[in-house]
Amino acid sequence: MTDSHSSHTSLVQSQKKLVITMILVSLVLTAKFIGAYTTKSLALFSDSWHLATDLASLMISWWGIRSSLRPASAKYSYGYCRYSVFTALINNISLILISVYIFYQAVLRYYHPVEIKPNGMILISVFGLLINLVIIRNLGSHSKNANVKSVFLHFMGDALSDLGVLIGGVIILLTGQHGIDTVLSAALACLILKNAISMCHECIKILLEAVPKDISIEAVRQTLKEVQGIVDVKDIHVWSLSMETLAMTAHICITEANMELYESTIHKVQHILKDQFGIEHSAIQIEKLPCSSCYHSKPDHGFGCNLCIDCMPDKNIVPFSAQTKG
């Protein structure tokens, strides 16, 4: 009960921090769009679009945390975690399109140079850098939540982007080389594209229920087999409901079949999964024989199961129903 209350409080605190961040980002976004228009800086313009997607990401992260506080229902038995993953995928696809557009504009600017006003670039980039430092400080003290941590790392990158625009403005002011603005905008577009593709890949893996990258099924199996009384662990499934919530199912074979051993074994397994692998939601099936209650373990279902990594289908096996008919 205490852990549940602590987790709820942590999520509420994360929501508040994201709201503060959204307000600060809105201020910087407005300043940068105005600055990009007045200075004609493509680097500042590309950074403005980047910041606009940051604001959208913040809203999605806030909504994701808010949704995660909603309990599961008869219709959504796993809760609402996937909503935030799906919207994050849409957001990153739009980010890819924006980065391609910025790169296209950089190519056009290369062939059709425009005079840049470096003073405005320097002033606005300094303002953006200071706000980003405030945001980093605000989020850094509470970065255990996956959503907050990802936003924290994102704004670390934004601070570096502001630093790049600042350096570009100084170079233009001192040397008059306006082409540096085009180079910076292209570099920022590539950086945005790389991060967006990476995030899209992560979202797709979650939606396809892939095993999380920091989880090894074989490591889980071997760790659980070290528990006294466990003979084998089969038909393991580990997947992500969201970027911070993992789930798992498994069949566990034990030496004896009695209710007391069932309960103590499940209790030990659940503690190991939570403490060592971060898996909070697990469904464990205890058996006397390995996978004795699996559909594909029966003699009349010998074709195997494509959903079990321990069961390799054998094309030479004739189903039991076909044998009886013959």
C-alpha positions in Angstrom: 0.0 0.0 0.0 2.9 2.3 0.9 4.7 1.6 -2.4 1.5 2.2 -4.3 0.9 5.5 -2.6 4.6 6.5 -3.2 4.3 5.6 -6.9 1.1 7.7 -7.2 2.8 10.7 -5.5 5.8 10.4 -7.8 3.6 10.4 -10.9 1.7 13.5 -9.6 5.1 15.3 -9.0 6.2 14.3 -12.5 3.0 15.9 -13.9 3.7 19.2 -12.1 7.2 19.3 -13.4 6.1 18.7 -17.0 3.5 21.5 -16.7 6.2 23.9 -15.5 8.4 22.8 -18.4 5.6 23.3 -20.9 5.1 26.9 -19.8 8.9 27.6 -20.1 9.1 26.0 -23.5 6.1 28.0 -24.7 7.9 31.2 -23.8 11.1 30.2 -25.6 9.1 28.9 -28.7 7.3 32.2 -29.1 10.6 34.2 -28.8 12.4 31.9 -31.3 9.7 32.0 -33.9 9.6 35.8 -33.7 13.4 35.9 -33.8 13.6 33.5 -36.8 11.2 35.8 -38.7 13.1 39.0 -37.9 16.7 37.7 -38.3 15.9 35.5 -41.3 18.1 32.8 -39.6 17.3 29.3 -40.9 19.1 27.7 -38.0 16.9 29.6 -35.6 13.8 28.7 -37.7 14.8 25.0 -37.6 15.4 25.2 -33.9 11.9 26.7 -33.5 10.3 23.8 -35.2 12.4 21.5 -33.1 11.1 23.3 -30.0 7.5 23.0 -31.3 7.9 19.2 -31.5 9.4 19.3 -28.0 6.3 21.0 -26.8 4.1 18.3 -28.5 6.3 15.6 -26.9 5.9 17.3 -23.5 2.1 17.2 -23.9 2.2 13.6 -24.9 4.5 12.7 -21.9 2.1 14.6 -19.6 -0.9 12.9 -21.1 0.9 9.5 -20.8 1.6 10.0 -17.1 -2.0 11.2 -16.6 -3.3 8.1 -18.5 -1.1 5.7 -16.5 -2.9 6.9 -13.3 -6.2 5.6 -14.7 -7.0 2.1 -13.5 -7.5 -0.9 -15.8 -11.1 -1.6 -16.9 -13.1 -4.5 -18.2 -12.5 -3.1 -21.7 -8.9 -2.1 -21.3 -7.6 -4.9 -19.0 -4.0 -3.6 -19.3 -4.9 0.0 -18.6 -4.1 2.9 -21.0 -0.3 2.6 -21.4 -0.3 2.0 -25.1 -2.2 5.2 -25.8 1.0 7.2 -25.0 3.2 4.9 -27.1 0.9 5.3 -30.2 0.7 9.1 -29.9 4.5 9.2 -29.4 4.9 7.3 -32.6 2.7 9.8 -34.5 4.7 12.6 -33.0 8.0 11.2 -34.1 6.8 10.5 -37.6 5.8 14.2 -37.8 9.3 15.1 -36.5 10.9 13.1 -39.3 8.8 15.0 -41.9 9.8 18.4 -40.3 13.5 17.5 -40.2 13.4 16.5 -43.9 11.7 19.9 -44.7 14.3 21.8 -42.8 17.1 20.0 -44.6 15.3 20.9 -47.9 15.2 24.5 -46.9 18.9 24.4 -46.0 19.7 23.2 -49.5 17.6 26.0 -51.0 19.3 28.6 -48.7 22.7 27.3 -49.8 21.9 28.2 -53.5 20.0 31.3 -52.6 21.9 33.0 -49.7 20.1 35.5 -47.4 21.8 38.0 -45.2 21.5 37.0 -41.5 21.2 39.4 -38.6 23.6 37.8 -36.0 22.7 40.1 -33.1 19.2 38.7 -32.9 20.5 35.2 -33.2 22.9 35.7 -30.3 20.3 37.3 -28.1 17.6 34.7 -28.6 20.0 31.7 -28.4 21.2 33.1 -25.0 17.6 33.4 -23.8 16.9 29.9 -25.0 20.0 28.5 -23.4 19.2 30.0 -20.0 15.6 28.7 -20.1 16.8 25.2 -21.1 19.2 25.3 -18.1 16.3 26.1 -15.9 14.3 23.2 -17.4 17.2 20.8 -16.9 17.5 21.8 -13.3 13.7 21.5 -12.8 13.6 18.0 -14.3 17.0 16.7 -13.1 15.9 16.5 -9.4 13.2 14.0 -10.4 14.3 11.9 -13.4 13.5 8.4 -12.2 10.2 8.3 -14.2 10.9 7.2 -17.8 8.9 10.0 -19.3 10.6 12.7 -17.2 14.0 11.2 -17.8 13.5 11.1 -21.6 12.4 14.8 -21.5 15.4 15.6 -19.4 17.8 14.1 -21.9 15.9 15.7 -24.7 16.4 19.2 -23.3 20.1 18.5 -22.7 20.2 18.2 -26.5 18.2 21.4 -26.9 20.7 23.2 -24.7 23.5 22.1 -27.0 21.4 23.2 -30.0 21.1 26.7 -28.5 24.8 26.7 -27.8 25.4 25.8 -31.5 23.2 28.7 -32.7 25.0 31.1 -30.3 28.4 30.0 -31.7 27.0 30.4 -35.3 25.8 33.9 -34.5 29.1 34.9 -33.0 31.0 33.5 -36.1 28.7 35.5 -38.5 29.1 38.6 -36.4 32.9 38.4 -36.4 33.6 37.0 -39.9 30.5 37.8 -41.9 30.3 34.2 -43.1 26.5 33.8 -43.4 26.8 30.3 -44.8 27.5 29.0 -41.3 23.7 29.4 -40.6 22.9 27.0 -43.4 25.4 24.4 -42.2 24.0 24.7 -38.6 20.4 24.2 -39.8 21.4 21.1 -41.8 23.3 19.7 -38.8 20.3 20.3 -36.5 17.9 18.7 -39.0 20.2 15.6 -39.1 20.3 15.5 -35.3 16.4 15.7 -35.1 16.1 13.1 -37.8 18.4 10.6 -36.0 16.6 11.0 -32.6 13.1 10.8 -34.3 14.0 7.6 -36.2 15.4 6.1 -33.0 12.3 6.9 -31.0 10.0 5.5 -33.8 12.0 2.3 -33.7 11.4 2.1 -29.9 7.7 2.8 -30.2 7.3 0.2 -33.0 9.1 -2.5 -30.9 6.7 -1.8 -28.0 3.7 -2.0 -30.2 5.0 -5.3 -31.6 5.6 -6.5 -28.1 9.3 -7.2 -28.6 11.4 -8.2 -25.6 12.9 -5.0 -24.1 16.5 -4.4 -25.1 17.8 -4.5 -21.5 16.1 -7.9 -20.8 17.5 -11.3 -21.7 15.0 -14.1 -21.6 17.8 -16.6 -21.0 19.1 -14.6 -18.1 15.5 -14.5 -16.6 15.3 -18.3 -17.1 18.6 -19.0 -15.4 17.9 -16.6 -12.5 14.6 -18.2 -11.7 16.0 -21.8 -12.0 18.3 -20.9 -9.1 15.2 -20.7 -6.8 15.0 -23.8 -4.7 12.3 -26.2 -5.9 12.2 -24.8 -9.5 13.3 -27.4 -12.1 12.7 -25.5 -15.3 11.1 -22.3 -16.8 9.4 -22.5 -20.1 7.2 -20.5 -22.5 8.5 -17.1 -21.3 7.0 -14.0 -22.7 8.4 -10.5 -21.7 7.1 -7.3 -23.3 6.6 -3.6 -22.6 3.2 -2.1 -22.0 4.9 1.3 -22.2 8.4 2.6 -21.9 8.3 2.1 -18.1 6.0 -0.8 -17.6 7.1 -4.4 -18.3 5.0 -7.5 -18.2 5.8 -11.2 -18.3 4.2 -14.6 -18.4 5.9 -18.0 -17.8 5.3 -21.7 -17.0 7.4 -22.8 -14.0 8.0 -26.5 -13.3 8.5 -27.4 -9.6 9.6 -30.6 -7.8 6.5 -31.0 -5.7 2.8 -30.3 -6.3 1.3 -28.7 -3.2 -0.5 -25.3 -2.6 2.0 -24.1 0.0 4.9 -24.5 -2.3 3.0 -22.9 -5.1 2.4 -19.7 -3.1 5.9 -19.4 -1.7 7.5 -20.1 -5.2 5.3 -17.5 -6.9 6.1 -15.0 -4.1 9.9 -15.5 -4.6 9.6 -15.3 -8.4 7.7 -12.1 -8.3 10.2 -10.4 -6.0 13.1 -11.5 -8.3 11.4 -10.2 -11.4 10.7 -6.8 -9.8 14.0 -6.4 -8.0 16.4 -7.7 -10.7 14.6 -7.1 -14.0 12.1 -4.3 -13.2 9.1 -6.5 -14.2 6.1 -5.5 -12.0 3.3 -7.3 -13.8 3.7 -11.1 -14.1 1.5 -14.1 -14.6 3.1 -17.3 -13.4 1.7 -20.8 -14.1 3.1 -23.4 -11.7 3.2 -27.0 -13.0 4.5 -30.4 -12.0 5.7 -31.2 -15.5 7.3 -28.6 -18.0 4.5 -26.9 -19.9 2.1 -29.8 -19.0 -1.0 -27.6 -19.4 0.1 -25.9 -22.7 -2.2 -26.6 -25.7 0.8 -27.6 -27.8 2.1 -30.1 -25.3 -0.8 -32.5 -25.9 -0.3 -35.5 -28.2 -3.2 -34.5 -30.4 -1.6 -31.0 -31.0 1.8 -32.0 -32.2 2.4 -29.3 -34.7 3.9 -27.0 -32.0 3.2 -23.4 -31.2 4.5 -20.3 -33.1 4.1 -18.2 -29.9 6.4 -20.3 -27.7 10.2 -19.9 -28.1 10.7 -23.3 -26.5 8.5 -25.1 -29.0 9.9 -25.5 -32.5 7.2 -26.8 -35.0 8.1 -30.1 -36.6 6.6 -30.5 -40.1 7.1 -34.2 -40.0 4.8 -34.7 -37.0 1.3 -35.8 -38.0 -1.5 -34.4 -35.7 -3.1 -36.9 -33.4 -6.6 -36.2 -34.9 -5.2 -37.1 -38.3 -3.7 -40.3 -37.0 -7.0 -41.4 -35.5 -8.9 -40.8 -38.7 -6.3 -42.9 -40.6 
